[in-house]
Amino acid sequence: MISYDGPESFEEANAAYWASERRKTLGLDPSDYLVREETREVEQTL
C-alpha cells in the first residue's frame, strides 16, 4: 500500500515516478515482476 499527499493527483505523481531517470537507473523492468496493476482509492478515518 502506498500513499501520496501532494499538489498533483496520484495518477500524475505515479506517472512521473515511473518516467523518472532516477527510477530507471535501478535497472528494474516492472514487466519482469508485475503481473497486473490494481488501483483502489481509500480514505483515512480516525
Gaussian input, Z-matrix of N, CA and C with variables (Angstrom, degrees):
# hf/3-21g

backbone

0 1
 N
 C     1     B1
 C     2     B2     1     A1
 N     3     B3     2     A2     1     D1
 C     4     B4     3     A3     2     D2
 C     5     B5     4     A4     3     D3
 N     6     B6     5     A5     4     D4
 C     7     B7     6     A6     5     D5
 C     8     B8     7     A7     6     D6
 N     9     B9     8     A8     7     D7
 C    10    B10     9     A9     8     D8
 C    11    B11    10    A10     9     D9
 N    12    B12    11    A11    10    D10
 C    13    B13    12    A12    11    D11
 C    14    B14    13    A13    12    D12
 N    15    B15    14    A14    13    D13
 C    16    B16    15    A15    14    D14
 C    17    B17    16    A16    15    D15
 N    18    B18    17    A17    16    D16
 C    19    B19    18    A18    17    D17
 C    20    B20    19    A19    18    D18
 N    21    B21    20    A20    19    D19
 C    22    B22    21    A21    20    D20
 C    23    B23    22    A22    21    D21
 N    24    B24    23    A23    22    D22
 C    25    B25    24    A24    23    D23
 C    26    B26    25    A25    24    D24
 N    27    B27    26    A26    25    D25
 C    28    B28    27    A27    26    D26
 C    29    B29    28    A28    27    D27
 N    30    B30    29    A29    28    D28
 C    31    B31    30    A30    29    D29
 C    32    B32    31    A31    30    D30
 N    33    B33    32    A32    31    D31
 C    34    B34    33    A33    32    D32
 C    35    B35    34    A34    33    D33
 N    36    B36    35    A35    34    D34
 C    37    B37    36    A36    35    D35
 C    38    B38    37    A37    36    D36
 N    39    B39    38    A38    37    D37
 C    40    B40    39    A39    38    D38
 C    41    B41    40    A40    39    D39
 N    42    B42    41    A41    40    D40
 C    43    B43    42    A42    41    D41
 C    44    B44    43    A43    42    D42
 N    45    B45    44    A44    43    D43
 C    46    B46    45    A45    44    D44
 C    47    B47    46    A46    45    D45
 N    48    B48    47    A47    46    D46
 C    49    B49    48    A48    47    D47
 C    50    B50    49    A49    48    D48
 N    51    B51    50    A50    49    D49
 C    52    B52    51    A51    50    D50
 C    53    B53    52    A52    51    D51
 N    54    B54    53    A53    52    D52
 C    55    B55    54    A54    53    D53
 C    56    B56    55    A55    54    D54
 N    57    B57    56    A56    55    D55
 C    58    B58    57    A57    56    D56
 C    59    B59    58    A58    57    D57
 N    60    B60    59    A59    58    D58
 C    61    B61    60    A60    59    D59
 C    62    B62    61    A61    60    D60
 N    63    B63    62    A62    61    D61
 C    64    B64    63    A63    62    D62
 C    65    B65    64    A64    63    D63
 N    66    B66    65    A65    64    D64
 C    67    B67    66    A66    65    D65
 C    68    B68    67    A67    66    D66
 N    69    B69    68    A68    67    D67
 C    70    B70    69    A69    68    D68
 C    71    B71    70    A70    69    D69
 N    72    B72    71    A71    70    D70
 C    73    B73    72    A72    71    D71
 C    74    B74    73    A73    72    D72
 N    75    B75    74    A74    73    D73
 C    76    B76    75    A75    74    D74
 C    77    B77    76    A76    75    D75
 N    78    B78    77    A77    76    D76
 C    79    B79    78    A78    77    D77
 C    80    B80    79    A79    78    D78
 N    81    B81    80    A80    79    D79
 C    82    B82    81    A81    80    D80
 C    83    B83    82    A82    81    D81
 N    84    B84    83    A83    82    D82
 C    85    B85    84    A84    83    D83
 C    86    B86    85    A85    84    D84
 N    87    B87    86    A86    85    D85
 C    88    B88    87    A87    86    D86
 C    89    B89    88    A88    87    D87
 N    90    B90    89    A89    88    D88
 C    91    B91    90    A90    89    D89
 C    92    B92    91    A91    90    D90
 N    93    B93    92    A92    91    D91
 C    94    B94    93    A93    92    D92
 C    95    B95    94    A94    93    D93
 N    96    B96    95    A95    94    D94
 C    97    B97    96    A96    95    D95
 C    98    B98    97    A97    96    D96
 N    99    B99    98    A98    97    D97
 C   100   B100    99    A99    98    D98
 C   101   B101   100   A100    99    D99
 N   102   B102   101   A101   100   D100
 C   103   B103   102   A102   101   D101
 C   104   B104   103   A103   102   D102
 N   105   B105   104   A104   103   D103
 C   106   B106   105   A105   104   D104
 C   107   B107   106   A106   105   D105
 N   108   B108   107   A107   106   D106
 C   109   B109   108   A108   107   D107
 C   110   B110   109   A109   108   D108
 N   111   B111   110   A110   109   D109
 C   112   B112   111   A111   110   D110
 C   113   B113   112   A112   111   D111
 N   114   B114   113   A113   112   D112
 C   115   B115   114   A114   113   D113
 C   116   B116   115   A115   114   D114
 N   117   B117   116   A116   115   D115
 C   118   B118   117   A117   116   D116
 C   119   B119   118   A118   117   D117
 N   120   B120   119   A119   118   D118
 C   121   B121   120   A120   119   D119
 C   122   B122   121   A121   120   D120
 N   123   B123   122   A122   121   D121
 C   124   B124   123   A123   122   D122
 C   125   B125   124   A124   123   D123
 N   126   B126   125   A125   124   D124
 C   127   B127   126   A126   125   D125
 C   128   B128   127   A127   126   D126
 N   129   B129   128   A128   127   D127
 C   130   B130   129   A129   128   D128
 C   131   B131   130   A130   129   D129
 N   132   B132   131   A131   130   D130
 C   133   B133   132   A132   131   D131
 C   134   B134   133   A133   132   D132
 N   135   B135   134   A134   133   D133
 C   136   B136   135   A135   134   D134
 C   137   B137   136   A136   135   D135

   B1=1.4314
   B2=1.5219
   B3=1.3044
   B4=1.4626
   B5=1.5201
   B6=1.2972
   B7=1.4597
   B8=1.5223
   B9=1.3043
   B10=1.4555
   B11=1.5131
   B12=1.3153
   B13=1.4518
   B14=1.5203
   B15=1.3060
   B16=1.4591
   B17=1.5130
   B18=1.3222
   B19=1.4597
   B20=1.5361
   B21=1.3321
   B22=1.4628
   B23=1.5217
   B24=1.3180
   B25=1.4590
   B26=1.5265
   B27=1.3148
   B28=1.4662
   B29=1.5220
   B30=1.3163
   B31=1.4632
   B32=1.5196
   B33=1.3381
   B34=1.4692
   B35=1.5320
   B36=1.3234
   B37=1.4663
   B38=1.5199
   B39=1.3243
   B40=1.4584
   B41=1.5320
   B42=1.3240
   B43=1.4708
   B44=1.5285
   B45=1.3324
   B46=1.4642
   B47=1.5212
   B48=1.3196
   B49=1.4639
   B50=1.5261
   B51=1.3171
   B52=1.4685
   B53=1.5218
   B54=1.3312
   B55=1.4683
   B56=1.5265
   B57=1.3312
   B58=1.4636
   B59=1.5308
   B60=1.3155
   B61=1.4642
   B62=1.5305
   B63=1.3143
   B64=1.4737
   B65=1.5302
   B66=1.3367
   B67=1.4525
   B68=1.5170
   B69=1.3106
   B70=1.4699
   B71=1.5245
   B72=1.3383
   B73=1.4677
   B74=1.5263
   B75=1.3247
   B76=1.4610
   B77=1.5209
   B78=1.3363
   B79=1.4572
   B80=1.5169
   B81=1.3188
   B82=1.4683
   B83=1.5218
   B84=1.3052
   B85=1.4556
   B86=1.5212
   B87=1.3396
   B88=1.4598
   B89=1.5349
   B90=1.3100
   B91=1.4676
   B92=1.5255
   B93=1.3372
   B94=1.4634
   B95=1.5254
   B96=1.3291
   B97=1.4626
   B98=1.5260
   B99=1.3152
   B100=1.4616
   B101=1.5219
   B102=1.3059
   B103=1.4567
   B104=1.5179
   B105=1.3369
   B106=1.4558
   B107=1.5153
   B108=1.2968
   B109=1.4536
   B110=1.5163
   B111=1.2999
   B112=1.4602
   B113=1.5197
   B114=1.3080
   B115=1.4536
   B116=1.5209
   B117=1.3153
   B118=1.4616
   B119=1.5174
   B120=1.3039
   B121=1.4500
   B122=1.5205
   B123=1.3151
   B124=1.4630
   B125=1.5309
   B126=1.3044
   B127=1.4540
   B128=1.5161
   B129=1.3199
   B130=1.4458
   B131=1.5261
   B132=1.3079
   B133=1.4546
   B134=1.5141
   B135=1.2868
   B136=1.4697
   B137=1.4945
   A1=107.10
   A2=115.66
   A3=120.74
   A4=108.65
   A5=115.46
   A6=120.05
   A7=108.62
   A8=114.74
   A9=121.09
   A10=107.89
   A11=116.39
   A12=121.69
   A13=107.05
   A14=116.32
   A15=120.38
   A16=111.16
   A17=116.70
   A18=121.20
   A19=114.36
   A20=117.48
   A21=120.58
   A22=109.55
   A23=115.60
   A24=118.73
   A25=108.31
   A26=116.41
   A27=119.92
   A28=109.89
   A29=117.36
   A30=121.24
   A31=111.28
   A32=116.96
   A33=120.57
   A34=111.23
   A35=116.31
   A36=120.07
   A37=110.99
   A38=118.05
   A39=122.38
   A40=110.69
   A41=116.54
   A42=120.24
   A43=110.59
   A44=117.31
   A45=120.70
   A46=110.52
   A47=117.26
   A48=120.76
   A49=111.02
   A50=117.35
   A51=120.72
   A52=112.05
   A53=117.88
   A54=121.14
   A55=112.75
   A56=118.00
   A57=120.55
   A58=112.27
   A59=114.89
   A60=121.04
   A61=110.72
   A62=116.89
   A63=120.39
   A64=110.69
   A65=117.25
   A66=120.42
   A67=110.46
   A68=116.97
   A69=120.80
   A70=112.04
   A71=117.55
   A72=119.98
   A73=111.98
   A74=118.31
   A75=121.10
   A76=111.51
   A77=116.19
   A78=120.52
   A79=114.03
   A80=116.82
   A81=120.72
   A82=109.85
   A83=116.14
   A84=121.73
   A85=107.68
   A86=118.31
   A87=120.93
   A88=113.35
   A89=117.77
   A90=119.51
   A91=112.25
   A92=117.28
   A93=121.01
   A94=112.72
   A95=117.05
   A96=118.62
   A97=115.25
   A98=118.92
   A99=120.67
   A100=109.67
   A101=115.64
   A102=120.64
   A103=110.46
   A104=115.51
   A105=120.60
   A106=108.42
   A107=116.34
   A108=122.35
   A109=108.51
   A110=115.68
   A111=120.69
   A112=107.77
   A113=116.77
   A114=121.62
   A115=109.35
   A116=115.57
   A117=121.53
   A118=107.97
   A119=116.04
   A120=120.14
   A121=109.22
   A122=115.33
   A123=121.33
   A124=107.92
   A125=115.59
   A126=120.82
   A127=108.80
   A128=115.81
   A129=121.19
   A130=109.74
   A131=116.42
   A132=121.35
   A133=108.67
   A134=116.05
   A135=120.46
   A136=110.56
   D1=136.53
   D2=177.06
   D3=-130.17
   D4=160.16
   D5=176.81
   D6=-136.70
   D7=163.47
   D8=179.03
   D9=-149.05
   D10=129.97
   D11=178.21
   D12=-132.36
   D13=89.42
   D14=-177.34
   D15=-150.66
   D16=-174.85
   D17=-174.69
   D18=-72.49
   D19=-24.78
   D20=179.97
   D21=-90.48
   D22=168.71
   D23=172.20
   D24=-73.73
   D25=161.94
   D26=177.54
   D27=-58.49
   D28=-42.26
   D29=-178.63
   D30=-60.49
   D31=-41.67
   D32=178.93
   D33=-66.40
   D34=-44.09
   D35=179.73
   D36=-65.49
   D37=-40.07
   D38=179.23
   D39=-64.85
   D40=-43.07
   D41=178.56
   D42=-63.79
   D43=-39.41
   D44=178.50
   D45=-65.13
   D46=-38.41
   D47=177.82
   D48=-61.55
   D49=-50.75
   D50=-177.24
   D51=-66.56
   D52=-25.00
   D53=179.58
   D54=-90.86
   D55=-7.04
   D56=-173.64
   D57=-69.95
   D58=144.43
   D59=177.38
   D60=-65.46
   D61=-35.53
   D62=-179.84
   D63=-61.41
   D64=-42.80
   D65=178.55
   D66=-66.30
   D67=-38.56
   D68=-179.95
   D69=-63.60
   D70=-29.97
   D71=179.57
   D72=-68.32
   D73=-14.99
   D74=176.99
   D75=-67.86
   D76=-21.78
   D77=178.04
   D78=73.10
   D79=21.81
   D80=179.30
   D81=-103.71
   D82=130.62
   D83=176.20
   D84=-102.55
   D85=113.31
   D86=-177.21
   D87=-54.07
   D88=-30.10
   D89=-179.61
   D90=-68.17
   D91=-14.08
   D92=176.72
   D93=-76.15
   D94=-21.81
   D95=-175.53
   D96=-136.89
   D97=-10.66
   D98=177.29
   D99=-97.03
   D100=123.81
   D101=179.01
   D102=-86.93
   D103=-39.06
   D104=177.74
   D105=-157.75
   D106=168.85
   D107=178.55
   D108=-125.47
   D109=137.19
   D110=177.84
   D111=-137.46
   D112=126.64
   D113=-179.54
   D114=-115.22
   D115=127.25
   D116=175.78
   D117=-130.92
   D118=132.30
   D119=177.73
   D120=-94.06
   D121=133.81
   D122=178.00
   D123=-130.18
   D124=157.78
   D125=177.75
   D126=-115.53
   D127=138.79
   D128=178.60
   D129=-73.79
   D130=136.84
   D131=174.53
   D132=-124.14
   D133=150.79
   D134=-179.31
   D135=-109.96

